[in-house]
Amino acid sequence: MSVDTAAATDRLMRFLAVQGVTGQEKAIGREIMAALKQAGVPAKAMRLDDANTRIPLPTETGNLIVELPGRGTMHNQPRVMFMTHMDTVPLCAGAQPKISGRKIVNQARTALGGDNRCGCGILVTLAAELIRERLDHPPITLLFCVREESGLYGARHVNTDDLGGPEMAFNFDGSSASAVTIGAVGADRWEVEIFGRASHAGVAPERGISATMILALALADVKAGGWFGKVVKGKGKAARLGTSNVGPVTGGEGRPAGDATNVVTDYVHVRGECRSHDAKFIREITKAYKTAFEKAAKQITNSEGKSGRVKFKAETDYHPFRMKETLPVVKRATAAVADIGATPTLRAGNGGLDANWMVRHGIPTVTFGTGQNEPHTTDEWINLDEYDRACALALRLATMG
């Protein structure tokens, strides 16, 4: 049992050349289906679901679901799922992949898209090798998710009834193939509207209520309280850990925050996030932001004694999880890594994964790396040795008795 690594690299280069930023996955979906057909997967085994109709952001297409019937002595064993995501971050638009030794690099000043075209190449290679080598395997579902990079939306909104009832799943997204990710952080996504009062900044500034100043005071309060960036509360083993960040600051709907320098800014819209492996601590970080904004709004008053106001909304973006090492999916994962000659390393990730939602849906899911390096930056590159190991790992996972 071996992988045609040359063909696997060709597929990866093919997928890297197709633009498909988050929410615009139609073209890469077509390319993946074409590659699967060329590998021998019948068209009737592939379908696009309707998750995009439930995603709250414009999304060209649904998740791609592929069902491979079981074969040989393993044909009636429990179904296993392999998954990845099709989309890339917007920074990948215009990427020009090039092979340089045992790396794939980028000739353009963009991100490369190894996150997660690598995963797409691995899953298609898995299907191709199972067919080419006529290997025994259980029923398999391949799931290619949309909009992972903008909120794990494809995995969140997939209808699990469409997946065929897999007993376990293996997600491919990350760097090292031997890293067995069995947990990940959760996150809150929040937004706040800050309402002030406009006034002429040169003639009667005292009559205005500056939404910008409310923002400044709130963020200063958050920073002073230790709730911004890396958040650590307590000491030693009892310490609670998390992160937070403030993202876009606008005037809403693509407008700038403020219309002119001679007008007191009356409205600011802010978005941010809070993360932790502890669900309760996520809520505590989010609450600190809410409290700071409400406090700042009361502090900024005008000459008439009126203050600003805020409207703060938060929702769970994805839930944290940590699977037990004794679970069958984890045991299978570590055994497969050892079988390909690597040393498995159990870890928990500090970024959100489609696995967060799969676990929430009741499908225990382990995540492996794919050879990505420096994702979401213009320095991104792919380690082909690691990519080949991930292809071999997927094949081993699919054929273990």
Disulfide bonds with the S-S distance in Angstrom:
none
